[in-house]
Amino acid sequence: MSESSDVPAVPSAAGLPGIAGARPLSAPAADPGRGQPAAEAGQAAARAGPSLAEAVSTADDAAWSTLFGATEVGSTPYSVAVDGDVVYLGGDFTGVMAGMPQDTYLRIARWDGRSWSRLGEGLDGTVHAICVVGDAVFVGGEFSVAGGSTAAARLARWDGEGWSDVGGGVSYADVPSMAVVRVLASDGDRLYVAGTFDRVGRGDASVVASGLAAFDLRSGTW
């Protein structure tokens, strides 16, 4: 005489009926004293790999500090741009950096994968944004002079050999000292500039722009 029950039968290990490829949840590990050797349980754990805690505790952080040739890359870095293997770093640093003496790197530096190099005489004020377009490196921030002698109203360009002004830069009539470029981006044809300013350009060529403007890289106009 067979007995009936309302509890459904447990699916076999071959899979769930009607669901292709489905497998039942693994059963709890057997007690080594009841037939499963303890070695089998240890081998299964080994196949699972190290735990997250173990991976973190054994991580080699040394590569992070030596990747750029030194443990110190400026006390106030604010912007980074990458062009292939080259990394540009901008900020407000002028002190000891990458093992070099005071005033070696003036608010901007270039890493080529092996060593740091200067971009001329740098900038006389904080760098907040860097954008690489082709062979030109555009830099925005709170500076007024680039390369030690070139007037550059918060916006400048490095061509690999020297600095130049970009379209007369930006200005803020109410409080001139508060003018700043904080963000740069480009689609290859235009340089998009954002920050605190109310005009871009210089003299009769200036244009009203409330914190956002586009500079045409082909025509050199705003």
C-alpha positions in Angstrom: 0.0 0.0 0.0 1.5 3.3 -1.1 1.5 6.5 0.9 0.6 9.9 -0.5 1.9 13.3 0.5 1.3 17.0 -0.3 5.0 17.7 -0.3 6.5 17.6 -3.8 9.3 15.2 -4.6 12.8 16.7 -4.6 14.1 16.8 -8.2 16.9 14.5 -9.1 20.4 15.7 -9.6 20.0 15.3 -13.4 18.1 18.6 -13.4 14.6 20.1 -12.9 11.8 18.6 -15.0 10.8 20.7 -18.0 13.6 23.3 -17.5 16.5 22.6 -19.8 19.9 23.0 -18.2 18.5 23.8 -14.7 20.4 22.3 -11.7 19.3 21.9 -8.1 21.0 23.8 -5.4 24.1 22.0 -4.1 23.5 20.0 -1.0 25.4 21.0 2.2 28.9 19.5 2.4 28.8 16.0 3.9 30.3 15.3 7.3 33.8 13.9 6.7 32.9 11.3 9.2 30.0 10.0 7.1 31.8 9.2 3.9 33.2 12.4 2.3 36.9 12.7 2.9 38.0 16.0 4.5 40.5 16.4 1.6 37.7 16.7 -0.9 36.2 19.6 1.0 39.6 21.3 1.1 40.1 20.8 -2.6 36.7 22.4 -3.4 37.6 25.4 -1.3 40.9 25.8 -3.1 39.2 25.7 -6.5 37.0 28.6 -5.4 40.1 30.8 -5.1 41.0 33.3 -2.4 38.4 35.3 -0.6 38.0 39.0 -1.2 39.6 39.8 2.2 42.6 37.6 1.3 42.9 39.3 -2.1 42.9 42.7 -0.6 45.3 41.8 2.1 47.8 40.5 -0.4 47.4 43.2 -3.0 50.7 44.8 -4.1 50.2 48.6 -3.7 53.8 49.4 -4.4 53.1 49.6 -8.2 50.7 52.5 -7.5 53.3 54.6 -5.8 56.1 53.9 -8.3 54.2 53.9 -11.5 54.9 57.6 -12.1 58.5 57.5 -10.9 58.0 58.9 -7.4 55.7 58.8 -4.4 55.0 62.5 -4.7 53.4 64.1 -7.8 52.4 67.4 -6.4 50.5 68.4 -3.3 47.6 69.9 -5.2 46.9 68.1 -8.5 43.5 69.1 -9.9 43.3 67.8 -13.4 44.6 64.9 -15.6 44.4 64.3 -19.3 45.6 61.2 -21.2 46.9 61.1 -24.8 47.9 57.5 -25.7 50.8 56.7 -23.3 51.3 60.3 -22.3 49.7 61.7 -19.1 49.4 65.4 -18.4 48.9 66.5 -14.8 47.8 70.0 -13.8 47.1 71.8 -10.5 48.6 74.3 -8.2 51.9 72.6 -7.5 55.3 74.4 -7.7 57.1 72.7 -4.9 59.1 69.4 -4.8 57.5 66.9 -7.2 58.6 63.6 -8.6 61.9 63.9 -6.9 62.7 67.2 -8.5 63.5 70.5 -6.7 61.3 73.5 -6.0 59.9 75.3 -9.1 60.8 72.5 -11.6 57.2 72.0 -12.6 55.0 75.1 -12.6 51.5 73.8 -12.2 51.7 71.4 -15.1 53.8 68.4 -16.0 54.0 65.6 -18.6 54.6 61.9 -18.0 55.7 59.9 -21.1 55.6 56.5 -19.5 59.2 56.7 -18.3 59.9 60.1 -17.0 58.4 63.5 -16.2 59.1 66.6 -18.2 58.3 70.3 -18.1 56.0 72.2 -20.4 58.3 75.3 -20.7 57.8 77.7 -17.8 54.3 76.5 -17.1 51.6 78.8 -15.8 51.5 81.5 -13.2 48.2 80.4 -11.7 46.2 77.2 -10.9 45.4 74.8 -13.7 41.9 73.3 -13.5 41.4 71.7 -16.9 43.5 70.0 -19.6 42.3 68.9 -23.0 44.5 67.3 -25.7 43.4 67.9 -29.4 45.9 66.5 -31.9 49.3 67.9 -31.1 47.9 70.8 -29.0 47.4 70.7 -25.3 44.8 73.2 -24.1 44.9 74.3 -20.5 42.4 76.3 -18.5 42.5 77.7 -15.0 43.2 80.9 -13.0 46.4 82.0 -14.7 47.1 85.1 -16.7 50.6 84.3 -18.0 51.8 81.1 -19.7 55.4 80.2 -20.4 56.7 83.0 -18.3 55.9 85.8 -20.7 52.8 85.1 -22.9 49.6 86.8 -21.8 46.9 84.2 -21.5 43.6 85.1 -19.9 42.7 81.8 -18.1 43.2 79.8 -21.4 46.4 78.7 -23.1 47.8 76.3 -25.7 51.0 74.2 -25.6 52.2 73.0 -29.0 55.1 70.9 -27.8 57.6 73.7 -28.0 55.9 76.8 -26.6 52.8 78.5 -25.1 50.3 80.7 -26.9 47.1 82.6 -26.1 43.8 81.0 -27.2 41.4 83.5 -28.7 41.9 86.2 -26.1 40.8 83.9 -23.3 37.9 84.7 -20.9 37.0 87.6 -18.6 34.5 88.5 -15.9 33.6 92.2 -15.8 32.1 92.4 -12.4 35.1 90.9 -10.6 38.0 90.3 -13.0 40.0 88.3 -10.5 37.2 85.8 -10.2 37.4 84.7 -13.9 38.3 81.1 -14.2 38.1 78.2 -16.7 37.2 75.0 -14.9 36.2 72.5 -17.7 37.5 71.9 -21.2 36.3 69.4 -23.8 36.6 69.0 -27.6 35.0 67.2 -30.5 38.1 67.8 -32.6 36.6 70.9 -34.4 35.7 73.0 -31.4 37.0 73.6 -27.9 34.2 73.8 -25.3 35.0 76.1 -22.4 33.1 76.3 -19.1 33.7 78.3 -15.9 33.2 81.7 -14.3 33.2 84.4 -17.0 30.8 86.7 -18.9 32.8 87.4 -22.1 35.3 85.5 -24.3 37.8 87.0 -26.7 39.4 90.4 -26.7 38.5 93.8 -27.9 36.0 94.1 -30.8 36.2 90.3 -31.4 34.9 89.6 -27.9 31.6 87.7 -27.4 29.1 87.7 -24.5 29.2 84.3 -23.0 27.7 83.4 -19.6 30.0 80.6 -18.3 30.0 78.5 -21.5 31.5 79.1 -24.9 32.8 77.2 -27.9 36.1 78.1 -29.7 36.3 77.1 -33.4 39.7 75.5 -33.8 39.7 75.9 -37.6 38.8 79.6 -37.8 40.2 80.6 -34.4 37.0 82.4 -33.5 34.4 82.2 -30.7 
